[in-house]
Amino acid sequence: MKRVRKAVIPAAGLGTRFLPATKAIPKEMLPIVDKPIIQYVVEEAVQSGLEDVCFVTSQGKSAIEDHFDYDYQFATVLAEQGKTELLQIVREISQMIVISSMRQKKPMGLGHAVLVTEPFVGDEPFGVFLGDDIIASKKPVMRQLLEIFLERQASVLAVLEVPGEAVSRYGVVSVEPTGDSQGRLFRITDLVEKPSPDQAPSNLAIIGRYLLTPRVFPALQNTPPGKGGEIQLTDGLRRLLTKEPVYAYRFEGTRYDAGNKLEYLKATVEFALQRDDVADAFRSYLQQLEL
């Protein structure tokens, strides 16, 4: 199996939960402290050793590509003003990783968004990062999946235990244990997209990190539209199960669904409290609030 070099980041959604802010700004560009959501995701890819990133975008999402591009005029102004620290930040963003983008012309689901990247991925295994899922962890979650992939040579999905009433918001897996010493790795026997609580096969929900083999592409090509008339990645992975093993890994880390208002606010507060430049003052401010 070839080594994993490429990352796919679907970011074509409309971001309706954050209107009116997302009328003109992609939700992935909303800031958490002073860094857009999408940059946290790309940084995880870089820290996991991936080299190339492909964004799947739609009309009105050019700000994502622009953020990781080099703006010569802006850099010149910063240099003339002697703002060397800010200039270094701008340069580091543009040098972070090799960036490509592809268009998803119609909102046809996550499975379709992954499928359109086949020309970019080719016949290599690759990582998929959902553009509004941020995961704080000592070891990047994609790196955790990569270690399982190297051992098992098969697709690996990051999963999280969720409350029973929340399963209908996720793809959910049915699993059997693999006997690993930590009890975190499972072999998937079935997947269900957004089941009702009484039909969910477990409380292990798939979250926004996947490490997939290229055989997922023919599986997706043969996957008919499912719920909402969209091609669901979960349904495509269910087809992949008939060809090769697929594993679920209960990752170590704290996940924030930054596409959800409450989770976005939690992430903003918790990330700010970890910042050396604002943590003390922000903590003092929070302690003064009459809650």
Phi and psi restraints in degrees (value plus and minus 20) as a CYANA .aco file:
   2 LYS   PHI     -88.1   -48.1
   2 LYS   PSI     135.5   175.5
   3 ARG   PHI     -94.0   -54.0
   3 ARG   PSI     139.8   179.8
   4 VAL   PHI    -108.8   -68.8
   4 VAL   PSI      97.9   137.9
   5 ARG   PHI    -139.9   -99.9
   5 ARG   PSI     -42.0    -2.0
   6 LYS   PHI    -134.1   -94.1
   6 LYS   PSI     127.5   167.5
   7 ALA   PHI    -146.5  -106.5
   7 ALA   PSI     120.2   160.2
   8 VAL   PHI    -134.2   -94.2
   8 VAL   PSI     109.5   149.5
   9 ILE   PHI    -145.1  -105.1
   9 ILE   PSI      77.1   117.1
  10 PRO   PHI     -86.1   -46.1
  10 PRO   PSI     106.6   146.6
  11 ALA   PHI    -167.0  -127.0
  11 ALA   PSI      22.5    62.5
  12 ALA   PHI    -120.1   -80.1
  12 ALA   PSI     -23.4    16.6
  13 GLY   PHI     -86.1   -46.1
  13 GLY   PSI     140.2   180.2
  14 LEU   PHI    -101.6   -61.6
  14 LEU   PSI     -40.2    -0.2
  15 GLY   PHI      46.7    86.7
  15 GLY   PSI      18.7    58.7
  16 THR   PHI     -84.8   -44.8
  16 THR   PSI     -43.5    -3.5
  17 ARG   PHI     -89.2   -49.2
  17 ARG   PSI     -34.2     5.8
  18 PHE   PHI    -133.3   -93.3
  18 PHE   PSI      -2.2    37.8
  19 LEU   PHI     -84.8   -44.8
  19 LEU   PSI     125.3   165.3
  20 PRO   PHI    -107.6   -67.6
  20 PRO   PSI     -23.0    17.0
  21 ALA   PHI     -77.9   -37.9
  21 ALA   PSI     -55.2   -15.2
  22 THR   PHI    -110.5   -70.5
  22 THR   PSI      -9.3    30.7
  23 LYS   PHI     -84.3   -44.3
  23 LYS   PSI     -55.7   -15.7
  24 ALA   PHI    -140.9  -100.9
  24 ALA   PSI     -31.9     8.1
  25 ILE   PHI    -141.4  -101.4
  25 ILE   PSI     109.0   149.0
  26 PRO   PHI     -77.6   -37.6
  26 PRO   PSI     119.9   159.9
  27 LYS   PHI     -78.9   -38.9
  27 LYS   PSI     -49.6    -9.6
  28 GLU   PHI     -88.0   -48.0
  28 GLU   PSI     -34.4     5.6
  29 MET   PHI    -118.0   -78.0
  29 MET   PSI     -19.8    20.2
  30 LEU   PHI     -84.6   -44.6
  30 LEU   PSI     117.8   157.8
  31 PRO   PHI    -104.7   -64.7
  31 PRO   PSI     123.8   163.8
  32 ILE   PHI    -132.0   -92.0
  32 ILE   PSI      88.1   128.1
  33 VAL   PHI      43.5    83.5
  33 VAL   PSI    -123.5   -83.5
  34 ASP   PHI    -144.6  -104.6
  34 ASP   PSI       0.7    40.7
  35 LYS   PHI    -152.1  -112.1
  35 LYS   PSI     110.3   150.3
  36 PRO   PHI     -86.1   -46.1
  36 PRO   PSI     132.4   172.4
  37 ILE   PHI     -70.4   -30.4
  37 ILE   PSI     -65.6   -25.6
  38 ILE   PHI     -83.3   -43.3
  38 ILE   PSI     -47.1    -7.1
  39 GLN   PHI     -90.1   -50.1
  39 GLN   PSI     -55.9   -15.9
  40 TYR   PHI     -80.0   -40.0
  40 TYR   PSI     -58.7   -18.7
  41 VAL   PHI     -88.6   -48.6
  41 VAL   PSI     -65.7   -25.7
  42 VAL   PHI     -83.7   -43.7
  42 VAL   PSI     -58.6   -18.6
  43 GLU   PHI     -81.5   -41.5
  43 GLU   PSI     -56.3   -16.3
  44 GLU   PHI     -84.1   -44.1
  44 GLU   PSI     -60.2   -20.2
  45 ALA   PHI     -81.2   -41.2
  45 ALA   PSI     -64.5   -24.5
  46 VAL   PHI     -83.1   -43.1
  46 VAL   PSI     -65.8   -25.8
  47 GLN   PHI     -86.6   -46.6
  47 GLN   PSI     -39.0     1.0
  48 SER   PHI    -109.5   -69.5
  48 SER   PSI     -21.9    18.1
  49 GLY   PHI      71.6   111.6
  49 GLY   PSI     -11.3    28.7
  50 LEU   PHI     -98.8   -58.8
  50 LEU   PSI     132.3   172.3
  51 GLU   PHI    -133.7   -93.7
  51 GLU   PSI     -51.8   -11.8
  52 ASP   PHI    -145.5  -105.5
  52 ASP   PSI     117.0   157.0
  53 VAL   PHI    -141.6  -101.6
  53 VAL   PSI     115.7   155.7
  54 CYS   PHI    -138.4   -98.4
  54 CYS   PSI      97.7   137.7
  55 PHE   PHI    -105.0   -65.0
  55 PHE   PSI     115.9   155.9
  56 VAL   PHI    -121.3   -81.3
  56 VAL   PSI      91.7   131.7
  57 THR   PHI    -141.0  -101.0
  57 THR   PSI     157.9   197.9
  58 SER   PHI    -157.0  -117.0
  58 SER   PSI    -199.6  -159.6
  59 GLN   PHI     -77.5   -37.5
  59 GLN   PSI     116.8   156.8
  60 GLY   PHI      68.4   108.4
  60 GLY   PSI     -13.1    26.9
  61 LYS   PHI    -127.6   -87.6
  61 LYS   PSI      -5.5    34.5
  62 SER   PHI     -82.9   -42.9
  62 SER   PSI     -40.1    -0.1
  63 ALA   PHI     -81.0   -41.0
  63 ALA   PSI     -47.4    -7.4
  64 ILE   PHI     -86.5   -46.5
  64 ILE   PSI     -71.2   -31.2
  65 GLU   PHI     -82.4   -42.4
  65 GLU   PSI     -60.4   -20.4
  66 ASP   PHI     -80.9   -40.9
  66 ASP   PSI     -56.4   -16.4
  67 HIS   PHI     -80.9   -40.9
  67 HIS   PSI     -56.3   -16.3
  68 PHE   PHI    -115.6   -75.6
  68 PHE   PSI     -17.3    22.7
  69 ASP   PHI    -107.5   -67.5
  69 ASP   PSI     149.3   189.3
  70 TYR   PHI    -120.4   -80.4
  70 TYR   PSI     100.7   140.7
  71 ASP   PHI    -117.6   -77.6
  71 ASP   PSI      79.3   119.3
  72 TYR   PHI     -82.4   -42.4
  72 TYR   PSI     -63.1   -23.1
  73 GLN   PHI     -83.7   -43.7
  73 GLN   PSI     -64.4   -24.4
  74 PHE   PHI     -83.7   -43.7
  74 PHE   PSI     -62.6   -22.6
  75 ALA   PHI     -83.3   -43.3
  75 ALA   PSI     -57.1   -17.1
  76 THR   PHI     -84.2   -44.2
  76 THR   PSI     -62.1   -22.1
  77 VAL   PHI     -82.3   -42.3
  77 VAL   PSI     -64.5   -24.5
  78 LEU   PHI     -81.5   -41.5
  78 LEU   PSI     -60.4   -20.4
  79 ALA   PHI     -85.4   -45.4
  79 ALA   PSI     -62.8   -22.8
  80 GLU   PHI     -84.6   -44.6
  80 GLU   PSI     -51.0   -11.0
  81 GLN   PHI    -106.5   -66.5
  81 GLN   PSI     -20.7    19.3
  82 GLY   PHI      52.9    92.9
  82 GLY   PSI       0.2    40.2
  83 LYS   PHI    -109.5   -69.5
  83 LYS   PSI      51.4    91.4
  84 THR   PHI     -88.6   -48.6
  84 THR   PSI     -55.1   -15.1
  85 GLU   PHI     -86.1   -46.1
  85 GLU   PSI     -63.0   -23.0
  86 LEU   PHI     -86.7   -46.7
  86 LEU   PSI     -57.3   -17.3
  87 LEU   PHI     -82.0   -42.0
  87 LEU   PSI     -59.3   -19.3
  88 GLN   PHI     -86.1   -46.1
  88 GLN   PSI     -58.4   -18.4
  89 ILE   PHI     -81.7   -41.7
  89 ILE   PSI     -65.5   -25.5
  90 VAL   PHI     -81.5   -41.5
  90 VAL   PSI     -63.0   -23.0
  91 ARG   PHI     -85.3   -45.3
  91 ARG   PSI     -62.0   -22.0
  92 GLU   PHI     -83.0   -43.0
  92 GLU   PSI     -56.9   -16.9
  93 ILE   PHI     -83.0   -43.0
  93 ILE   PSI     -63.5   -23.5
  94 SER   PHI     -93.5   -53.5
  94 SER   PSI     -42.1    -2.1
  95 GLN   PHI    -119.2   -79.2
  95 GLN   PSI     -16.1    23.9
  96 MET   PHI     -82.3   -42.3
  96 MET   PSI     -63.7   -23.7
  97 ILE   PHI    -185.4  -145.4
  97 ILE   PSI     140.8   180.8
  98 VAL   PHI     -97.8   -57.8
  98 VAL   PSI     105.4   145.4
  99 ILE   PHI    -131.2   -91.2
  99 ILE   PSI     114.3   154.3
 100 SER   PHI    -149.7  -109.7
 100 SER   PSI     148.9   188.9
 101 SER   PHI    -168.2  -128.2
 101 SER   PSI     130.7   170.7
 102 MET   PHI    -155.6  -115.6
 102 MET   PSI     132.3   172.3
 103 ARG   PHI    -117.7   -77.7
 103 ARG   PSI     114.9   154.9
 104 GLN   PHI    -121.5   -81.5
 104 GLN   PSI      83.6   123.6
 105 LYS   PHI     -93.4   -53.4
 105 LYS   PSI     -45.0    -5.0
 106 LYS   PHI    -149.2  -109.2
 106 LYS   PSI     128.8   168.8
 107 PRO   PHI     -96.3   -56.3
 107 PRO   PSI      63.5   103.5
 108 MET   PHI    -129.1   -89.1
 108 MET   PSI      -2.9    37.1
 109 GLY   PHI      83.3   123.3
 109 GLY   PSI     144.3   184.3
 110 LEU   PHI     -84.4   -44.4
 110 LEU   PSI     -59.4   -19.4
 111 GLY   PHI     -80.0   -40.0
 111 GLY   PSI     -62.2   -22.2
 112 HIS   PHI     -86.3   -46.3
 112 HIS   PSI     -59.1   -19.1
 113 ALA   PHI     -80.1   -40.1
 113 ALA   PSI     -59.8   -19.8
 114 VAL   PHI     -89.6   -49.6
 114 VAL   PSI     -60.3   -20.3
 115 LEU   PHI     -80.5   -40.5
 115 LEU   PSI     -57.8   -17.8
 116 VAL   PHI     -88.2   -48.2
 116 VAL   PSI     -32.8     7.2
 117 THR   PHI    -109.8   -69.8
 117 THR   PSI     -14.9    25.1
 118 GLU   PHI     -75.7   -35.7
 118 GLU   PSI     -61.0   -21.0
 119 PRO   PHI     -81.5   -41.5
 119 PRO   PSI     -52.1   -12.1
 120 PHE   PHI     -93.8   -53.8
 120 PHE   PSI     -64.3   -24.3
 121 VAL   PHI     -95.7   -55.7
 121 VAL   PSI     -63.7   -23.7
 122 GLY   PHI      50.5    90.5
 122 GLY   PSI    -157.8  -117.8
 123 ASP   PHI    -123.9   -83.9
 123 ASP   PSI      13.7    53.7
 124 GLU   PHI    -128.9   -88.9
 124 GLU   PSI     132.1   172.1
 125 PRO   PHI     -87.1   -47.1
 125 PRO   PSI     134.6   174.6
 126 PHE   PHI    -174.1  -134.1
 126 PHE   PSI     139.2   179.2
 127 GLY   PHI    -118.9   -78.9
 127 GLY   PSI     125.6   165.6
 128 VAL   PHI    -139.3   -99.3
 128 VAL   PSI     107.5   147.5
 129 PHE   PHI    -141.0  -101.0
 129 PHE   PSI     103.2   143.2
 130 LEU   PHI     -93.7   -53.7
 130 LEU   PSI     114.1   154.1
 131 GLY   PHI     -90.6   -50.6
 131 GLY   PSI     -29.3    10.7
 132 ASP   PHI    -139.7   -99.7
 132 ASP   PSI      -4.2    35.8
 133 ASP   PHI    -123.1   -83.1
 133 ASP   PSI      97.5   137.5
 134 ILE   PHI    -131.4   -91.4
 134 ILE   PSI     112.9   152.9
 135 ILE   PHI    -147.3  -107.3
 135 ILE   PSI      98.2   138.2
 136 ALA   PHI    -110.1   -70.1
 136 ALA   PSI     103.2   143.2
 137 SER   PHI    -178.5  -138.5
 137 SER   PSI     133.0   173.0
 138 LYS   PHI     -84.1   -44.1
 138 LYS   PSI     -63.6   -23.6
 139 LYS   PHI    -129.0   -89.0
 139 LYS   PSI     104.9   144.9
 140 PRO   PHI     -71.0   -31.0
 140 PRO   PSI     119.8   159.8
 141 VAL   PHI     -81.2   -41.2
 141 VAL   PSI     -59.0   -19.0
 142 MET   PHI     -83.9   -43.9
 142 MET   PSI     -54.0   -14.0
 143 ARG   PHI     -84.4   -44.4
 143 ARG   PSI     -58.0   -18.0
 144 GLN   PHI     -81.5   -41.5
 144 GLN   PSI     -63.3   -23.3
 145 LEU   PHI     -86.6   -46.6
 145 LEU   PSI     -57.5   -17.5
 146 LEU   PHI     -80.6   -40.6
 146 LEU   PSI     -59.5   -19.5
 147 GLU   PHI     -84.6   -44.6
 147 GLU   PSI     -58.3   -18.3
 148 ILE   PHI     -87.2   -47.2
 148 ILE   PSI     -61.4   -21.4
 149 PHE   PHI     -80.2   -40.2
 149 PHE   PSI     -63.5   -23.5
 150 LEU   PHI     -81.8   -41.8
 150 LEU   PSI     -52.8   -12.8
 151 GLU   PHI     -99.6   -59.6
 151 GLU   PSI     -62.4   -22.4
 152 ARG   PHI    -120.8   -80.8
 152 ARG   PSI     -38.7     1.3
 153 GLN   PHI      33.9    73.9
 153 GLN   PSI      27.6    67.6
 154 ALA   PHI    -173.6  -133.6
 154 ALA   PSI     144.4   184.4
 155 SER   PHI     -81.7   -41.7
 155 SER   PSI     124.9   164.9
 156 VAL   PHI    -155.0  -115.0
 156 VAL   PSI     112.1   152.1
 157 LEU   PHI    -132.8   -92.8
 157 LEU   PSI     118.2   158.2
 158 ALA   PHI     -98.3   -58.3
 158 ALA   PSI     111.3   151.3
 159 VAL   PHI    -148.2  -108.2
 159 VAL   PSI     138.3   178.3
 160 LEU   PHI    -160.6  -120.6
 160 LEU   PSI     117.3   157.3
 161 GLU   PHI     -93.0   -53.0
 161 GLU   PSI     108.5   148.5
 162 VAL   PHI    -145.4  -105.4
 162 VAL   PSI     136.9   176.9
 163 PRO   PHI     -80.4   -40.4
 163 PRO   PSI     131.3   171.3
 164 GLY   PHI     -74.8   -34.8
 164 GLY   PSI     -57.5   -17.5
 165 GLU   PHI     -93.6   -53.6
 165 GLU   PSI     -30.4     9.6
 166 ALA   PHI    -116.7   -76.7
 166 ALA   PSI     -28.4    11.6
 167 VAL   PHI     -82.3   -42.3
 167 VAL   PSI     -46.8    -6.8
 168 SER   PHI     -89.8   -49.8
 168 SER   PSI     -24.2    15.8
 169 ARG   PHI    -116.7   -76.7
 169 ARG   PSI     -21.2    18.8
 170 TYR   PHI    -152.6  -112.6
 170 TYR   PSI     146.8   186.8
 171 GLY   PHI     -98.9   -58.9
 171 GLY   PSI     115.5   155.5
 172 VAL   PHI    -143.0  -103.0
 172 VAL   PSI     123.2   163.2
 173 VAL   PHI    -129.5   -89.5
 173 VAL   PSI     126.9   166.9
 174 SER   PHI    -121.4   -81.4
 174 SER   PSI     112.7   152.7
 175 VAL   PHI    -156.2  -116.2
 175 VAL   PSI     145.4   185.4
 176 GLU   PHI    -151.2  -111.2
 176 GLU   PSI     127.1   167.1
 177 PRO   PHI     -87.5   -47.5
 177 PRO   PSI     133.6   173.6
 178 THR   PHI    -124.3   -84.3
 178 THR   PSI     -28.8    11.2
 179 GLY   PHI      63.8   103.8
 179 GLY   PSI      -6.0    34.0
 180 ASP   PHI     -89.5   -49.5
 180 ASP   PSI     132.8   172.8
 181 SER   PHI     -85.6   -45.6
 181 SER   PSI     -48.6    -8.6
 182 GLN   PHI    -111.2   -71.2
 182 GLN   PSI     -29.8    10.2
 183 GLY   PHI      48.4    88.4
 183 GLY   PSI       5.4    45.4
 184 ARG   PHI    -122.8   -82.8
 184 ARG   PSI     -38.9     1.1
 185 LEU   PHI    -124.5   -84.5
 185 LEU   PSI     112.5   152.5
 186 PHE   PHI    -152.3  -112.3
 186 PHE   PSI     131.0   171.0
 187 ARG   PHI    -114.5   -74.5
 187 ARG   PSI     110.2   150.2
 188 ILE   PHI    -101.1   -61.1
 188 ILE   PSI     112.8   152.8
 189 THR   PHI    -126.4   -86.4
 189 THR   PSI     -40.2    -0.2
 190 ASP   PHI    -185.8  -145.8
 190 ASP   PSI     139.9   179.9
 191 LEU   PHI    -156.4  -116.4
 191 LEU   PSI     122.2   162.2
 192 VAL   PHI    -152.6  -112.6
 192 VAL   PSI     111.8   151.8
 193 GLU   PHI    -107.4   -67.4
 193 GLU   PSI      99.3   139.3
 194 LYS   PHI      27.3    67.3
 194 LYS   PSI      40.5    80.5
 195 PRO   PHI     -95.5   -55.5
 195 PRO   PSI     137.5   177.5
 196 SER   PHI     -90.7   -50.7
 196 SER   PSI     135.5   175.5
 197 PRO   PHI     -74.6   -34.6
 197 PRO   PSI     -54.8   -14.8
 198 ASP   PHI     -99.1   -59.1
 198 ASP   PSI     -29.9    10.1
 199 GLN   PHI    -131.9   -91.9
 199 GLN   PSI     -21.3    18.7
 200 ALA   PHI     -89.5   -49.5
 200 ALA   PSI     112.5   152.5
 201 PRO   PHI     -95.4   -55.4
 201 PRO   PSI     -34.1     5.9
 202 SER   PHI    -187.1  -147.1
 202 SER   PSI    -195.4  -155.4
 203 ASN   PHI    -128.5   -88.5
 203 ASN   PSI       0.2    40.2
 204 LEU   PHI    -112.6   -72.6
 204 LEU   PSI      88.1   128.1
 205 ALA   PHI    -119.9   -79.9
 205 ALA   PSI     121.1   161.1
 206 ILE   PHI     -98.0   -58.0
 206 ILE   PSI     107.9   147.9
 207 ILE   PHI    -132.8   -92.8
 207 ILE   PSI    -193.9  -153.9
 208 GLY   PHI     -96.7   -56.7
 208 GLY   PSI      21.2    61.2
 209 ARG   PHI    -158.8  -118.8
 209 ARG   PSI     104.9   144.9
 210 TYR   PHI    -154.9  -114.9
 210 TYR   PSI     120.0   160.0
 211 LEU   PHI    -139.3   -99.3
 211 LEU   PSI      94.2   134.2
 212 LEU   PHI    -141.5  -101.5
 212 LEU   PSI     128.3   168.3
 213 THR   PHI    -105.3   -65.3
 213 THR   PSI     138.3   178.3
 214 PRO   PHI     -86.2   -46.2
 214 PRO   PSI     -31.1     8.9
 215 ARG   PHI     -89.5   -49.5
 215 ARG   PSI     -26.6    13.4
 216 VAL   PHI     -88.5   -48.5
 216 VAL   PSI     -44.7    -4.7
 217 PHE   PHI     -87.6   -47.6
 217 PHE   PSI     -70.8   -30.8
 218 PRO   PHI     -82.3   -42.3
 218 PRO   PSI     -50.8   -10.8
 219 ALA   PHI     -84.0   -44.0
 219 ALA   PSI     -61.7   -21.7
 220 LEU   PHI     -90.5   -50.5
 220 LEU   PSI     -55.3   -15.3
 221 GLN   PHI     -81.4   -41.4
 221 GLN   PSI     -48.9    -8.9
 222 ASN   PHI    -120.4   -80.4
 222 ASN   PSI      -7.8    32.2
 223 THR   PHI    -116.3   -76.3
 223 THR   PSI      98.5   138.5
 224 PRO   PHI     -94.5   -54.5
 224 PRO   PSI     140.3   180.3
 225 PRO   PHI     -76.9   -36.9
 225 PRO   PSI     121.6   161.6
 226 GLY   PHI    -133.2   -93.2
 226 GLY   PSI    -152.2  -112.2
 227 LYS   PHI     -79.0   -39.0
 227 LYS   PSI     114.6   154.6
 228 GLY   PHI      53.2    93.2
 228 GLY   PSI      -9.4    30.6
 229 GLY   PHI      51.6    91.6
 229 GLY   PSI      -1.5    38.5
 230 GLU   PHI    -128.5   -88.5
 230 GLU   PSI     135.7   175.7
 231 ILE   PHI    -105.1   -65.1
 231 ILE   PSI      90.2   130.2
 232 GLN   PHI    -107.5   -67.5
 232 GLN   PSI     113.9   153.9
 233 LEU   PHI     -80.9   -40.9
 233 LEU   PSI     -56.7   -16.7
 234 THR   PHI     -78.4   -38.4
 234 THR   PSI     -63.1   -23.1
 235 ASP   PHI     -86.0   -46.0
 235 ASP   PSI     -58.3   -18.3
 236 GLY   PHI     -84.8   -44.8
 236 GLY   PSI     -58.9   -18.9
 237 LEU   PHI     -87.5   -47.5
 237 LEU   PSI     -50.8   -10.8
 238 ARG   PHI     -83.5   -43.5
 238 ARG   PSI     -58.6   -18.6
 239 ARG   PHI     -88.4   -48.4
 239 ARG   PSI     -58.9   -18.9
 240 LEU   PHI     -79.9   -39.9
 240 LEU   PSI     -52.6   -12.6
 241 LEU   PHI     -77.5   -37.5
 241 LEU   PSI     -47.8    -7.8
 242 THR   PHI     -96.7   -56.7
 242 THR   PSI     -31.2     8.8
 243 LYS   PHI    -128.5   -88.5
 243 LYS   PSI     -51.3   -11.3
 244 GLU   PHI    -181.1  -141.1
 244 GLU   PSI     141.5   181.5
 245 PRO   PHI     -87.0   -47.0
 245 PRO   PSI     129.5   169.5
 246 VAL   PHI    -152.5  -112.5
 246 VAL   PSI     115.5   155.5
 247 TYR   PHI    -133.9   -93.9
 247 TYR   PSI     136.8   176.8
 248 ALA   PHI    -138.5   -98.5
 248 ALA   PSI     115.8   155.8
 249 TYR   PHI    -143.9  -103.9
 249 TYR   PSI     101.6   141.6
 250 ARG   PHI     -99.8   -59.8
 250 ARG   PSI      77.0   117.0
 251 PHE   PHI     -91.2   -51.2
 251 PHE   PSI     144.5   184.5
 252 GLU   PHI    -122.8   -82.8
 252 GLU   PSI     101.6   141.6
 253 GLY   PHI     131.9   171.9
 253 GLY   PSI     154.6   194.6
 254 THR   PHI    -133.0   -93.0
 254 THR   PSI     103.2   143.2
 255 ARG   PHI    -121.7   -81.7
 255 ARG   PSI     117.2   157.2
 256 TYR   PHI    -140.6  -100.6
 256 TYR   PSI     103.0   143.0
 257 ASP   PHI    -105.1   -65.1
 257 ASP   PSI      70.6   110.6
 258 ALA   PHI     -92.6   -52.6
 258 ALA   PSI     -22.2    17.8
 259 GLY   PHI    -106.3   -66.3
 259 GLY   PSI     -20.1    19.9
 260 ASN   PHI    -130.2   -90.2
 260 ASN   PSI     111.5   151.5
 261 LYS   PHI     -77.6   -37.6
 261 LYS   PSI     -66.4   -26.4
 262 LEU   PHI     -86.2   -46.2
 262 LEU   PSI     -64.1   -24.1
 263 GLU   PHI     -85.3   -45.3
 263 GLU   PSI     -54.5   -14.5
 264 TYR   PHI     -82.5   -42.5
 264 TYR   PSI     -64.4   -24.4
 265 LEU   PHI     -85.5   -45.5
 265 LEU   PSI     -61.0   -21.0
 266 LYS   PHI     -80.2   -40.2
 266 LYS   PSI     -64.9   -24.9
 267 ALA   PHI     -82.4   -42.4
 267 ALA   PSI     -61.5   -21.5
 268 THR   PHI     -80.4   -40.4
 268 THR   PSI     -66.0   -26.0
 269 VAL   PHI     -85.5   -45.5
 269 VAL   PSI     -68.3   -28.3
 270 GLU   PHI     -90.5   -50.5
 270 GLU   PSI     -56.1   -16.1
 271 PHE   PHI     -90.4   -50.4
 271 PHE   PSI     -56.7   -16.7
 272 ALA   PHI     -83.3   -43.3
 272 ALA   PSI     -57.0   -17.0
 273 LEU   PHI     -92.4   -52.4
 273 LEU   PSI     -28.1    11.9
 274 GLN   PHI    -120.7   -80.7
 274 GLN   PSI     -20.8    19.2
 275 ARG   PHI    -111.8   -71.8
 275 ARG   PSI     107.0   147.0
 276 ASP   PHI     -82.3   -42.3
 276 ASP   PSI     -51.1   -11.1
 277 ASP   PHI     -99.9   -59.9
 277 ASP   PSI     -41.8    -1.8
 278 VAL   PHI    -149.0  -109.0
 278 VAL   PSI     -30.5     9.5
 279 ALA   PHI     -77.4   -37.4
 279 ALA   PSI     -69.7   -29.7
 280 ASP   PHI     -84.3   -44.3
 280 ASP   PSI     -67.4   -27.4
 281 ALA   PHI     -86.2   -46.2
 281 ALA   PSI     -59.2   -19.2
 282 PHE   PHI     -88.2   -48.2
 282 PHE   PSI     -60.4   -20.4
 283 ARG   PHI     -83.0   -43.0
 283 ARG   PSI     -61.8   -21.8
 284 SER   PHI     -81.6   -41.6
 284 SER   PSI     -59.9   -19.9
 285 TYR   PHI     -84.0   -44.0
 285 TYR   PSI     -65.3   -25.3
 286 LEU   PHI     -82.8   -42.8
 286 LEU   PSI     -57.0   -17.0
 287 GLN   PHI     -88.5   -48.5
 287 GLN   PSI     -42.5    -2.5
 288 GLN   PHI    -105.3   -65.3
 288 GLN   PSI     -33.3     6.7
 289 LEU   PHI     -89.1   -49.1
 289 LEU   PSI     120.5   160.5
 290 GLU   PHI    -112.6   -72.6
 290 GLU   PSI      76.2   116.2
